Amino acid sequence: MSGQEVDEVPGDRHDHDGPIVIAGAGGMGREAHAWLGDLGLASHVVGFAAGPDTPPGTTQLDLPVYRGLAAPHARFGPLHIVLGIGLPAVRRRVAEEAEALGCRLLSIVHPRAHVGPGVTLGEGVVVGPDAIMPRDNRIGTGVIVNYHATVSHDAEIGDFAFIGPSAVLGGHATVAEDAYVGMNASVLPMVAIGRGVTVGAGAVVTRDLDDGLTVAGVPARELHTPPQ
């Protein structure tokens, strides 16, 4: 994973001056808007972007909700996109759309987050209030580390993964691309979570997980889809 040292992340120095569109008009998007306000950047938000089925004239927080990024891009020119979407696969698709339009993914780090030395963030990362990344973490592109989540020393998170509220990753744990770690879940030290894995809320992951699994419980066990 490539990235930037945290003190170089756009928005972290409150020096942003371009139009911002929040991708996602649901609860995660509204939270991202509030966190942008805490960073002094809410005045730069020109709207939200949602799916193609969004009814015309839809608004959120008194701002327009666009069908995708093309319309606000045509109106305002080059945009900075904040990924306010929980689902990793959808966040990845929006990032690809943004890249095709020449838009830039904007990383935001809430002022109450603790981000220590040696932490590297990719583009389009969203770090919520009271999240903790103490040192030497590598965080990929488009990752969300939600409020009160802890990513312990030397843990790594792959592109577009989601770390839910109050989730905990132990030291040297790894979470691969497109994985989803639910709220209050725990991943023990040195454990590796595969690509596209879903970890249910409150689960405790004690062993490595192969790609694509869905697990829940204490300790976490694979959930099997019943036959149709």
Secondary structure as GFF3:
##gff-version 3
##sequence-region A 1 228
A	DSSP	beta_strand	4	5	.	.	.	ID=ss1
A	DSSP	three_ten_helix	6	8	.	.	.	ID=ss2
A	DSSP	beta_strand	20	23	.	.	.	ID=ss3
A	DSSP	alpha_helix	27	38	.	.	.	ID=ss4
A	DSSP	three_ten_helix	42	44	.	.	.	ID=ss5
A	DSSP	beta_strand	45	50	.	.	.	ID=ss6
A	DSSP	beta_strand	59	60	.	.	.	ID=ss7
A	DSSP	beta_strand	63	67	.	.	.	ID=ss8
A	DSSP	alpha_helix	70	76	.	.	.	ID=ss9
A	DSSP	beta_strand	80	83	.	.	.	ID=ss10
A	DSSP	alpha_helix	88	101	.	.	.	ID=ss11
A	DSSP	beta_strand	104	105	.	.	.	ID=ss12
A	DSSP	beta_strand	108	109	.	.	.	ID=ss13
A	DSSP	beta_strand	114	115	.	.	.	ID=ss14
A	DSSP	beta_strand	120	121	.	.	.	ID=ss15
A	DSSP	beta_strand	126	127	.	.	.	ID=ss16
A	DSSP	beta_strand	132	133	.	.	.	ID=ss17
A	DSSP	beta_strand	138	139	.	.	.	ID=ss18
A	DSSP	beta_strand	144	145	.	.	.	ID=ss19
A	DSSP	beta_strand	150	151	.	.	.	ID=ss20
A	DSSP	beta_strand	156	157	.	.	.	ID=ss21
A	DSSP	beta_strand	162	163	.	.	.	ID=ss22
A	DSSP	beta_strand	168	169	.	.	.	ID=ss23
A	DSSP	beta_strand	174	175	.	.	.	ID=ss24
A	DSSP	beta_strand	180	181	.	.	.	ID=ss25
A	DSSP	beta_strand	186	187	.	.	.	ID=ss26
A	DSSP	beta_strand	192	193	.	.	.	ID=ss27
A	DSSP	beta_strand	198	199	.	.	.	ID=ss28
A	DSSP	beta_strand	204	205	.	.	.	ID=ss29
A	DSSP	beta_strand	214	216	.	.	.	ID=ss30
A	DSSP	beta_strand	221	222	.	.	.	ID=ss31
###
